[in-house]
Structures are given as C-alpha cells and as structure tokens.
C-alpha cells in the first residue's frame, strides 16, 4: 500500500515550525510526517520560525507529541551532503547522530544526499572512493540501530545512474536504500519513471515534487535538485510523470510512504492531497 505523508520542510519558506506542519498533516488526514534535523541548534528554529528539529532536543518528548497527534515519523532528513571530503568531516557525524535520533523516535530510516555541485579538485573516481568510506562509517551505526540509510537523487553524483549503481552494488546492504524524488530526477533532465524503474529494488521511501513550468524552462537539465515545489502537486509540468510513477509502484506492489514536498500554504497542501490520494489508491 502506498501511504501519503508530508515533509515539514514545506513550511520553511513560510517561516512555519514543526507544530504548524504536524497540525496540517492532521487536518488533511495524513498519518505520516518527515522532518529535517539540525546537528546543533539554529536560533531561528528556537524562535519558532523553522520546522527542523535539533538533534540535541529530547527525541522521546517528540515521539510522545507525534503519538498524541496520531502521527508516525516515516523518515528523518539528515541530509548534510555525504559525498566528498566535507562529508567525511561533517556529514558522517551528522548522519550517525540522525540514526541515533531516528531510533529514539521510532523512525525506520534516515535520508542522505550529495551537494548541488561537483566537488572541485576531485575526480569522480576519487569522490566515489571517499563516498564509500563515508557510507561505510554510517552503515555500521545503521546496522546496530536497525535504521535504514536512504540515498536521494539531489546532486550531480546521485543523478548519475552509473554512480548510484556502483554505490548500491559496492555494499549490497539491506541498510543502504533509495529515497526517490520525482522533482529532482525531473529537474536534472532525467525521466523520473526511468530512474524509478532502474532502482526500484532499493526503494523504501519517496518525495513527491511537482515543478512549475517557469522553473522547468529556466533550469531543467542545468540543476539537479530543488528544495520544494512552488506549485501544488498536480499543478505543474511534472504531474504526468508523478502519475506514471505512482501507477508503476502500484503495479509492482510496492509498500511505503511518499512525502508531499510543496510550498506549505494551506491551498497547496489541500490541492496536493486531493491530487495524490486517489493515485495512491
């Protein structure tokens, strides 16, 4: 069964907080929520104007809150770029602590990405070697905590079919899987359905983003990721691809959660839920 959820990051452009996002999920009958974490503290979050959660906050209190709201955390977004040398210095500990936090809140998986640009001064082969070293350090935590690490297409390495295939094949681990993203695969110039079919066996979670006509005309094939959809799901040029992807997942009997990622206005969330709910079946 495909189940609908939402990402609290939808409220970041609106200076909304975690509570605002959770209340919206409940309002529209969604049972799943996903959120990003901050490794440390961000004063804007503390002031109530950002929907991320600090890894230094109390995960059990957060779990109680979600239980009271009838919400389940489908995935934690611990997406400090894990590829390259900065991934070694900062990303590994970011993901390791995200795994610990996920275990405490009863969340089964943590999302990871690469950055927006290729790493200067490093060949793709060098980046691949460093990436494998970084994921190896995180996978030992994933295995101990029983939390899956997902890799999301978001940058020049994760939207490269060969790079992703090599990464999955290198480990062949049940704890290294895919968080598919309809918007990032589309904006990078790929066919979302082709990407999904290629890596279907690794899929455990997905982000559903549409893309406005203007954004697609301006940057498709030049950029590899977008934070969120400015238009409601179903209101952009990626709508048909989203329909095809969800139909394929139903046909292939995939079970899991897909998170709505769009600008978090009430109208956008309502229209997105109305578009996606019948497609999820």
Secondary structure, DSSP 8 states (H G I E B T S, - for coil): -EEEEEEGGGGTTTT--HHHHHHHHHHTT--EEEEEEESS--HHHHTT----EETTS-HHHHHHHHHHHT-EEEEEE--S--SSHHIIIIIHHHHHHHHHHHHHHT--EEEE---SS--TT--HHHHHHHHHHHHHHHHHHHHHHT-EEEEE--STTTT-HHHHHHHHHHH--TTEEEEEEHHHHHHTT--HHHHHHHTGGGEEEEEE----HHHHHHHBTTB---SSBSS-TTSSTTHHHHHHHHHHHHHTT--EEEEE-B---HHHHHHHHHHHHHHH-
